[in-house]
Amino acid sequence: MRWILFIAALPIIAWRCAGAGATEPPRPNIVLIMADDMGFSDIGCYGSEIRTPNLDTLSQQGIRFTRFYNNAWCSPTRASLMTGLYPHQVGMAGLAWPKTGPQGPFQGYLNNRCVTLAEVLKEAGYHTAMAGKWHLGEHRPYWPVDRGFDTYFGLISGASNYFDITNDKSPKAIRTMAQDSQRYQPPREGFYMTDAITDYACKVIGQQREAAEPFFLYVAYTAPHWPLHALPEDIARYAGKYNTGWDSLRLRRYRKLQELGIISASTQLSPRDSAVSAWADLPASQRNEMAQKMAVYAAQVDRMDQGIGRILRQLAASGNTENTIVIFLSDNGGCAEGGPQGFDNRENGFPPGGDSSYMSYGQSWANASNTPFRYFKKDLLEGGISTPLIVRWPAAITPERNGQVLEQVGHVTDIMPTLCAATGARYPAQYKGRQILPTEGQSLLPAIQQGKALPHQPIYWSLGNHKAVMADGYKLASSGTGKPWQLYNLEKDRTELDNRAASLPQQATTMQQLWEKWAERTGANMQKQ
């Protein structure tokens, strides 16, 4: 295959000046920002009507990827992002839970066969800090400070009530926040999770202003993951904005995605999801409530963008803009949990958005969040695994390329080798006396620096009973045990409307064999006991 020849010929790229006596440029700082449960088209520079001026500006000062992929679910994506390995390899094939499982692919915390970005960069002389959602180990010694972060503030657990983590209406939910190595109980008054994460991130940048060493800051927002919780002033900005419903919204976003060059003019809009009603068929009372839900969701994205603006301004005030790599992405597609109308666990009489409201926006709006694709979080079609990816690095991306849309394939496992190449950090074969698995990802530094899309090695997925492989412009996917494989030509059919498995049986067979060999090697063929 083409990717094998490419990898064999790819030169080693080091972020150093060549030549005798040449001086090394300063190593870049890194700010890695992740959204939670945010769909492909939920920010302005990827087609949205939601107000995201800071992310839009970031994209105009850097580059946008059109074909970047996550692992379709929270913990598995974060595991690959942090380690450069596939989730089964590091013990995170499922979610991190308060009760961890036996050692193996589903143990629920990072194992000792991997290193994190924080561990690798700390060894290279970086100050390492994290603000936000961890979800890679609920108990010590599996917290961020146990895996290479010098400082930490945020939510150890999965998503929670934004105003009061003790007021959680999920069954048997236990939510833990921490500051460094100690549990942290936020105040019951005046607390909002998104702002608290932003506050700590800005504090870290301010403290590093005069530091001699570079810094790595990982900012993992819980927004816009349910529950639908937002501040009143943000909700008010979207009052009435979604009264026309999801059908017209999908069409508007689709057209804007084409105008922006994120999708081609030939890309078709996928049909409305089969479980979703036409907006016009809903009774007026239901349309009103659903419009309110989407207004809260939009407000959550809006507040996250405001926080990112504060982080970027703190960077500028610290004089660190030029040589800081800023990366933004999402952990999976829009979330369909709760069915077409979403779930509703609020107390009687409370409108969506307040601290006593506990709701999701549901499958209908998630279908719009993932425009133009099919399906959702936990699915391996494009709607579940496609994410925006914005990269800004003024020291390496020339001004004439600012705003570039790059049709480069990439995956969350690529972040580790890309940042190692950009910083000169060494990914180890051994760490603290234990053997470390070689990274599965591929450095995207040449594409970032040169602005040209390069071939990518095959990418693999296994999530529950779902499985998929992408290679040479095709994706082979199955939605469960006993379900047939489906084959799509993503170069011509990004929205996966034309299953070519029957007409291209040899292609399907070859890719199935690729997946099976990978699954055997990585443990992805093992099922949770």
URNORLIN-V677656 format. One record per residue. N is the residue number from 0. RES is the residue in one letter. SS is DSSP state (alpha for helix, beta for strand, coil for the rest). PSI is psi in degrees with one decimal (* if undefined). Layout:
N_RES_SS_PSI ; N_RES_SS_PSI
//
This chain:
0_M_coil_158.7 ; 1_R_alpha_-37.5 ; 2_W_alpha_-31.2 ; 3_I_alpha_-44.9 ; 4_L_alpha_-37.9 ; 5_F_alpha_-46.6 ; 6_I_alpha_-39.3 ; 7_A_alpha_-32.2 ; 8_A_alpha_-9.5 ; 9_L_coil_122.9 ; 10_P_coil_154.8 ; 11_I_coil_125.2 ; 12_I_coil_121.1 ; 13_A_coil_142.1 ; 14_W_coil_69.6 ; 15_R_coil_151.5 ; 16_C_coil_139.0 ; 17_A_coil_158.7 ; 18_G_coil_148.6 ; 19_A_coil_131.4 ; 20_G_coil_0.4 ; 21_A_coil_146.0 ; 22_T_coil_145.9 ; 23_E_coil_137.3 ; 24_P_coil_158.4 ; 25_P_coil_141.4 ; 26_R_coil_141.8 ; 27_P_coil_146.3 ; 28_N_beta_162.3 ; 29_I_beta_129.2 ; 30_V_beta_110.6 ; 31_L_beta_116.7 ; 32_I_beta_128.4 ; 33_M_beta_131.1 ; 34_A_beta_164.5 ; 35_D_coil_118.5 ; 36_D_coil_35.9 ; 37_M_coil_129.5 ; 38_G_coil_167.5 ; 39_F_coil_-36.5 ; 40_S_coil_29.8 ; 41_D_coil_0.9 ; 42_I_coil_155.9 ; 43_G_alpha_-42.3 ; 44_C_alpha_1.0 ; 45_Y_alpha_26.8 ; 46_G_coil_-4.5 ; 47_S_coil_156.4 ; 48_E_coil_-10.3 ; 49_I_coil_140.3 ; 50_R_coil_106.5 ; 51_T_coil_61.6 ; 52_P_alpha_-30.4 ; 53_N_alpha_-42.4 ; 54_L_alpha_-35.3 ; 55_D_alpha_-42.7 ; 56_T_alpha_-41.0 ; 57_L_alpha_-41.6 ; 58_S_alpha_-32.7 ; 59_Q_alpha_-16.8 ; 60_Q_coil_2.9 ; 61_G_coil_-141.6 ; 62_I_beta_155.2 ; 63_R_beta_135.1 ; 64_F_beta_141.8 ; 65_T_beta_-16.4 ; 66_R_beta_59.4 ; 67_F_beta_144.2 ; 68_Y_beta_144.2 ; 69_N_coil_-164.6 ; 70_N_coil_14.0 ; 71_A_coil_-2.7 ; 72_W_coil_156.5 ; 73_C_alpha_-73.5 ; 74_S_alpha_-43.5 ; 75_P_alpha_-39.0 ; 76_T_alpha_-45.5 ; 77_R_alpha_-33.4 ; 78_A_alpha_-45.5 ; 79_S_alpha_-38.5 ; 80_L_alpha_-43.0 ; 81_M_alpha_-27.0 ; 82_T_alpha_-20.3 ; 83_G_coil_13.4 ; 84_L_coil_167.1 ; 85_Y_coil_151.8 ; 86_P_alpha_-41.1 ; 87_H_alpha_-30.2 ; 88_Q_alpha_-24.5 ; 89_V_alpha_9.5 ; 90_G_coil_13.8 ; 91_M_coil_45.7 ; 92_A_coil_-16.9 ; 93_G_coil_-158.7 ; 94_L_coil_158.2 ; 95_A_coil_128.1 ; 96_W_coil_158.5 ; 97_P_coil_-35.7 ; 98_K_coil_108.6 ; 99_T_coil_153.7 ; 100_G_coil_-179.7 ; 101_P_coil_157.9 ; 102_Q_coil_139.9 ; 103_G_coil_-167.0 ; 104_P_coil_-25.1 ; 105_F_coil_25.3 ; 106_Q_coil_-24.0 ; 107_G_coil_15.6 ; 108_Y_coil_156.6 ; 109_L_coil_134.3 ; 110_N_coil_-174.3 ; 111_N_coil_9.6 ; 112_R_coil_2.3 ; 113_C_coil_164.0 ; 114_V_coil_150.4 ; 115_T_coil_163.2 ; 116_L_alpha_-40.0 ; 117_A_alpha_-41.4 ; 118_E_alpha_-43.1 ; 119_V_alpha_-46.1 ; 120_L_alpha_-31.7 ; 121_K_alpha_-41.0 ; 122_E_alpha_-28.0 ; 123_A_coil_6.1 ; 124_G_coil_14.9 ; 125_Y_coil_146.1 ; 126_H_beta_131.8 ; 127_T_beta_131.2 ; 128_A_beta_152.4 ; 129_M_beta_141.2 ; 130_A_beta_122.5 ; 131_G_beta_-152.2 ; 132_K_coil_123.7 ; 133_W_coil_-71.8 ; 134_H_coil_32.6 ; 135_L_coil_23.1 ; 136_G_coil_115.9 ; 137_E_coil_-23.8 ; 138_H_coil_158.1 ; 139_R_coil_140.8 ; 140_P_coil_53.9 ; 141_Y_coil_19.2 ; 142_W_coil_170.1 ; 143_P_alpha_-40.8 ; 144_V_alpha_-16.2 ; 145_D_alpha_-10.9 ; 146_R_coil_38.7 ; 147_G_coil_-8.4 ; 148_F_coil_128.0 ; 149_D_coil_-40.6 ; 150_T_beta_153.7 ; 151_Y_beta_142.2 ; 152_F_beta_129.7 ; 153_G_beta_-158.3 ; 154_L_beta_112.6 ; 155_I_coil_-36.0 ; 156_S_coil_-172.5 ; 157_G_coil_-174.6 ; 158_A_coil_152.9 ; 159_S_coil_177.8 ; 160_N_coil_129.7 ; 161_Y_coil_-24.5 ; 162_F_coil_-30.0 ; 163_D_coil_103.8 ; 164_I_coil_-15.7 ; 165_T_coil_-15.3 ; 166_N_coil_72.9 ; 167_D_coil_124.0 ; 168_K_coil_7.7 ; 169_S_coil_143.1 ; 170_P_coil_128.6 ; 171_K_coil_26.3 ; 172_A_coil_135.3 ; 173_I_coil_119.8 ; 174_R_coil_131.1 ; 175_T_coil_128.2 ; 176_M_beta_157.5 ; 177_A_beta_153.4 ; 178_Q_beta_114.8 ; 179_D_coil_-116.7 ; 180_S_coil_5.3 ; 181_Q_beta_146.1 ; 182_R_beta_146.9 ; 183_Y_beta_129.9 ; 184_Q_coil_109.3 ; 185_P_coil_156.9 ; 186_P_coil_151.2 ; 187_R_coil_-19.5 ; 188_E_coil_137.1 ; 189_G_coil_11.4 ; 190_F_coil_136.2 ; 191_Y_coil_123.2 ; 192_M_alpha_-46.8 ; 193_T_alpha_-43.8 ; 194_D_alpha_-36.3 ; 195_A_alpha_-40.0 ; 196_I_alpha_-44.8 ; 197_T_alpha_-44.3 ; 198_D_alpha_-45.1 ; 199_Y_alpha_-39.3 ; 200_A_alpha_-43.2 ; 201_C_alpha_-37.1 ; 202_K_alpha_-44.3 ; 203_V_alpha_-46.9 ; 204_I_alpha_-41.9 ; 205_G_alpha_-40.6 ; 206_Q_alpha_-25.7 ; 207_Q_coil_4.3 ; 208_R_coil_-42.7 ; 209_E_coil_6.9 ; 210_A_coil_146.6 ; 211_A_coil_-32.5 ; 212_E_coil_153.1 ; 213_P_coil_167.3 ; 214_F_beta_152.2 ; 215_F_beta_120.1 ; 216_L_beta_119.3 ; 217_Y_beta_117.7 ; 218_V_beta_109.7 ; 219_A_beta_94.9 ; 220_Y_coil_152.1 ; 221_T_coil_-15.6 ; 222_A_coil_145.6 ; 223_P_coil_34.2 ; 224_H_coil_142.3 ; 225_W_coil_157.1 ; 226_P_coil_155.7 ; 227_L_coil_95.4 ; 228_H_beta_121.7 ; 229_A_coil_162.6 ; 230_L_coil_144.5 ; 231_P_alpha_-40.0 ; 232_E_alpha_-29.1 ; 233_D_alpha_-40.6 ; 234_I_alpha_-41.8 ; 235_A_alpha_-30.2 ; 236_R_coil_-22.5 ; 237_Y_coil_12.5 ; 238_A_coil_124.5 ; 239_G_coil_-5.9 ; 240_K_coil_-25.0 ; 241_Y_coil_20.6 ; 242_N_coil_-18.7 ; 243_T_coil_-9.3 ; 244_G_alpha_179.4 ; 245_W_alpha_-27.4 ; 246_D_alpha_-48.5 ; 247_S_alpha_-32.2 ; 248_L_alpha_-43.8 ; 249_R_alpha_-41.6 ; 250_L_alpha_-42.5 ; 251_R_alpha_-44.1 ; 252_R_alpha_-41.0 ; 253_Y_alpha_-46.4 ; 254_R_alpha_-38.5 ; 255_K_alpha_-38.2 ; 256_L_alpha_-39.4 ; 257_Q_alpha_-43.3 ; 258_E_alpha_-38.0 ; 259_L_alpha_-13.5 ; 260_G_coil_12.8 ; 261_I_coil_-37.0 ; 262_I_coil_157.5 ; 263_S_coil_163.6 ; 264_A_coil_-24.5 ; 265_S_coil_-9.6 ; 266_T_coil_128.4 ; 267_Q_coil_148.4 ; 268_L_coil_127.0 ; 269_S_coil_151.1 ; 270_P_coil_157.2 ; 271_R_coil_139.7 ; 272_D_coil_142.3 ; 273_S_coil_-23.4 ; 274_A_coil_-5.3 ; 275_V_coil_131.8 ; 276_S_coil_153.1 ; 277_A_coil_138.7 ; 278_W_alpha_-40.8 ; 279_A_alpha_-19.4 ; 280_D_alpha_-8.9 ; 281_L_coil_146.0 ; 282_P_coil_155.3 ; 283_A_alpha_-39.2 ; 284_S_alpha_-37.9 ; 285_Q_alpha_-38.7 ; 286_R_alpha_-40.2 ; 287_N_alpha_-45.2 ; 288_E_alpha_-40.7 ; 289_M_alpha_-36.7 ; 290_A_alpha_-38.0 ; 291_Q_alpha_-39.8 ; 292_K_alpha_-46.3 ; 293_M_alpha_-32.1 ; 294_A_alpha_-39.7 ; 295_V_alpha_-44.2 ; 296_Y_alpha_-47.0 ; 297_A_alpha_-38.9 ; 298_A_alpha_-34.8 ; 299_Q_alpha_-43.2 ; 300_V_alpha_-42.4 ; 301_D_alpha_-47.9 ; 302_R_alpha_-36.7 ; 303_M_alpha_-45.3 ; 304_D_alpha_-39.2 ; 305_Q_alpha_-40.9 ; 306_G_alpha_-41.4 ; 307_I_alpha_-36.9 ; 308_G_alpha_-41.2 ; 309_R_alpha_-40.5 ; 310_I_alpha_-44.6 ; 311_L_alpha_-36.8 ; 312_R_alpha_-36.2 ; 313_Q_alpha_-39.0 ; 314_L_alpha_-46.7 ; 315_A_alpha_-42.5 ; 316_A_alpha_-27.8 ; 317_S_coil_-1.9 ; 318_G_coil_24.3 ; 319_N_coil_10.3 ; 320_T_coil_-46.8 ; 321_E_coil_-43.9 ; 322_N_coil_41.7 ; 323_T_beta_127.2 ; 324_I_beta_119.6 ; 325_V_beta_126.6 ; 326_I_beta_135.6 ; 327_F_beta_135.6 ; 328_L_beta_177.0 ; 329_S_beta_154.4 ; 330_D_coil_-20.0 ; 331_N_coil_178.2 ; 332_G_coil_178.9 ; 333_G_coil_147.4 ; 334_C_coil_125.8 ; 335_A_coil_8.6 ; 336_E_coil_136.3 ; 337_G_coil_-0.3 ; 338_G_coil_-172.3 ; 339_P_coil_-36.1 ; 340_Q_coil_-2.9 ; 341_G_coil_167.8 ; 342_F_coil_163.7 ; 343_D_beta_99.8 ; 344_N_coil_23.0 ; 345_R_coil_163.8 ; 346_E_coil_150.3 ; 347_N_coil_135.7 ; 348_G_coil_-6.4 ; 349_F_coil_129.5 ; 350_P_coil_161.0 ; 351_P_coil_138.8 ; 352_G_beta_-27.1 ; 353_G_coil_175.0 ; 354_D_coil_-19.7 ; 355_S_coil_6.1 ; 356_S_coil_138.5 ; 357_Y_coil_93.0 ; 358_M_beta_161.6 ; 359_S_coil_160.8 ; 360_Y_coil_-11.5 ; 361_G_alpha_175.4 ; 362_Q_alpha_-32.7 ; 363_S_alpha_-47.6 ; 364_W_alpha_-30.8 ; 365_A_alpha_-33.9 ; 366_N_alpha_-35.4 ; 367_A_alpha_-38.3 ; 368_S_alpha_-33.6 ; 369_N_coil_12.8 ; 370_T_coil_132.8 ; 371_P_coil_16.8 ; 372_F_coil_172.0 ; 373_R_coil_146.7 ; 374_Y_coil_-171.3 ; 375_F_coil_-179.7 ; 376_K_coil_138.7 ; 377_K_coil_-2.8 ; 378_D_coil_154.2 ; 379_L_coil_9.5 ; 380_L_coil_174.5 ; 381_E_alpha_-33.0 ; 382_G_alpha_-24.8 ; 383_G_alpha_-28.1 ; 384_I_alpha_-4.7 ; 385_S_beta_134.6 ; 386_T_beta_146.9 ; 387_P_beta_148.4 ; 388_L_beta_117.0 ; 389_I_beta_133.7 ; 390_V_beta_123.0 ; 391_R_beta_128.4 ; 392_W_coil_85.4 ; 393_P_coil_-30.9 ; 394_A_coil_-18.8 ; 395_A_coil_-17.6 ; 396_I_coil_112.8 ; 397_T_coil_150.0 ; 398_P_alpha_-34.7 ; 399_E_alpha_-15.2 ; 400_R_alpha_-1.0 ; 401_N_coil_131.8 ; 402_G_coil_3.0 ; 403_Q_beta_139.0 ; 404_V_beta_119.4 ; 405_L_beta_120.6 ; 406_E_beta_61.4 ; 407_Q_beta_127.3 ; 408_V_beta_138.2 ; 409_G_beta_165.4 ; 410_H_beta_156.8 ; 411_V_coil_-26.1 ; 412_T_coil_-16.5 ; 413_D_alpha_-16.1 ; 414_I_alpha_-41.6 ; 415_M_alpha_-57.4 ; 416_P_alpha_-29.9 ; 417_T_alpha_-46.1 ; 418_L_alpha_-31.4 ; 419_C_alpha_-44.6 ; 420_A_alpha_-37.6 ; 421_A_alpha_-29.2 ; 422_T_alpha_-13.6 ; 423_G_coil_8.0 ; 424_A_coil_149.5 ; 425_R_coil_123.0 ; 426_Y_coil_122.7 ; 427_P_coil_152.1 ; 428_A_coil_-26.9 ; 429_Q_beta_148.0 ; 430_Y_beta_119.6 ; 431_K_coil_42.1 ; 432_G_coil_3.6 ; 433_R_beta_149.8 ; 434_Q_beta_138.1 ; 435_I_coil_135.6 ; 436_L_coil_141.2 ; 437_P_coil_144.9 ; 438_T_coil_146.7 ; 439_E_coil_-14.5 ; 440_G_coil_178.9 ; 441_Q_coil_133.6 ; 442_S_coil_129.9 ; 443_L_coil_9.5 ; 444_L_alpha_-41.5 ; 445_P_alpha_-40.9 ; 446_A_alpha_-40.3 ; 447_I_alpha_-44.2 ; 448_Q_alpha_-36.3 ; 449_Q_alpha_-18.0 ; 450_G_coil_22.9 ; 451_K_coil_132.1 ; 452_A_coil_135.2 ; 453_L_coil_155.1 ; 454_P_coil_150.9 ; 455_H_coil_142.0 ; 456_Q_coil_162.2 ; 457_P_coil_147.3 ; 458_I_beta_140.8 ; 459_Y_beta_152.6 ; 460_W_beta_146.8 ; 461_S_beta_118.6 ; 462_L_beta_110.9 ; 463_G_coil_-125.2 ; 464_N_coil_2.5 ; 465_H_beta_146.1 ; 466_K_beta_151.7 ; 467_A_beta_155.6 ; 468_V_beta_142.6 ; 469_M_beta_130.3 ; 470_A_beta_137.3 ; 471_D_coil_40.1 ; 472_G_coil_-1.9 ; 473_Y_beta_152.0 ; 474_K_beta_132.1 ; 475_L_beta_127.5 ; 476_A_beta_147.6 ; 477_S_beta_138.1 ; 478_S_coil_11.2 ; 479_G_coil_169.5 ; 480_T_coil_127.6 ; 481_G_coil_-8.2 ; 482_K_coil_141.4 ; 483_P_coil_152.9 ; 484_W_coil_142.4 ; 485_Q_beta_140.7 ; 486_L_beta_128.7 ; 487_Y_beta_139.5 ; 488_N_beta_97.5 ; 489_L_coil_-20.3 ; 490_E_coil_-32.8 ; 491_K_coil_-16.2 ; 492_D_coil_65.0 ; 493_R_coil_-27.9 ; 494_T_coil_9.0 ; 495_E_coil_58.3 ; 496_L_coil_-14.0 ; 497_D_coil_96.7 ; 498_N_coil_117.2 ; 499_R_coil_14.0 ; 500_A_coil_-39.9 ; 501_A_coil_-34.8 ; 502_S_coil_-17.2 ; 503_L_coil_62.8 ; 504_P_alpha_-35.4 ; 505_Q_alpha_-40.2 ; 506_Q_alpha_-45.1 ; 507_A_alpha_-42.7 ; 508_T_alpha_-44.5 ; 509_T_alpha_-43.0 ; 510_M_alpha_-34.3 ; 511_Q_alpha_-40.3 ; 512_Q_alpha_-37.4 ; 513_L_alpha_-48.2 ; 514_W_alpha_-43.9 ; 515_E_alpha_-39.4 ; 516_K_alpha_-42.2 ; 517_W_alpha_-44.9 ; 518_A_alpha_-37.8 ; 519_E_alpha_-41.2 ; 520_R_alpha_-38.3 ; 521_T_alpha_-8.5 ; 522_G_coil_9.6 ; 523_A_coil_-9.1 ; 524_N_coil_-0.3 ; 525_M_coil_140.9 ; 526_Q_coil_151.7 ; 527_K_coil_132.9 ; 528_Q_coil_*
//
